[in-house]
Amino acid sequence: MSAKPDDIVADLLDRHGRTFAAELGIDLDSATPAALFQWLCAALLMSARISTDLAMAAARALIEAGWTTPEKMAEAGWQARVEALSAAGYARFDESTARMLGETSEMLISEYGGDLAALRAAAENAPAAERRRLKALKGIGDVGADIFLREVQTLWTENYPFADRKSLKAAGRLGLPDTAAGLAGCVPRARFPALLAALIRADLAGETRK
C-alpha cells in the first residue's frame, strides 16, 4: 500500500524540513535588507551549474567574510571575492561570479538604496514585475529568481503559493500534488517554503526517483 500524502509530507519535513536560508543562518522572517541580500546572493550562487553543497559553502563563506550587505560586498573588491569563492570550492565560477556579485551590489545601491524591499515596492508588489526586476540584476536568471522567491514568498506574500518546476517534479514523483496550489494545501502557509526545500533535498538525494 502506498503512503498517504499526509504521511509523505510529515516524513519529508521531519527529515529535510529546513529551508536553505535557515541552514545558512539567514533569518528571512526579520525582513531586514541584510537578510534579503544574503539570500539573494545565495540564490545567485545556487543557480549556477554547480553542486548545491558547494554553492551553500560559498554562500556561507561570503557571510562569514562579513559581506552581508550590498555596501560591504561592493567594498570588498573583486579579488577578495574571487579568493573567498575559490577557497570555498566555487573555483569554476569564481571570477565571473565575483564580478556579478559586485555589479549586483552596486545596482542594488544605486537603484534601490541597497534594499530589496525597495525593488518590491518599485514593482508595486506585482509578482511578474518583481521577477523582471530580479532578473535585471547580474547573475539572476529564471533559476535564481525561482530560488529566491521559493523561500521569500511568505514574506513577499503576493507570490504565495509559488513552487518552481524542480520542486513540483519531485512532488509528482512522490505522489504529492504537482501544482503550487495543490502542494500548498498540504501544509500551513508558514511551512510551505520548508516543504519545498525538503522536496529539493530529497530529489538531490535521489529519494524521489522511481
Secondary structure, 3 states (H helix, E strand, C coil): CCCCHHHHHHHHHHHHCCCHHHHCCCCHHHCCHHHHHHHHHHHHHHCCCCCHHHHHHHHHHHHHCCCCCHHHHHHHCHHHHHHHHHHCCCHHHHHHHHHHHHHHHHHHHHHHCCCHHHHHHHCCCCHHHHHHHHHCCCCCCHHHHHHHHHHHCCCCHHHCCCCCHHHHHHHHHHCCCCCHHHHHCCCCHHHHHHHHHHHHHHHHCCCCCC
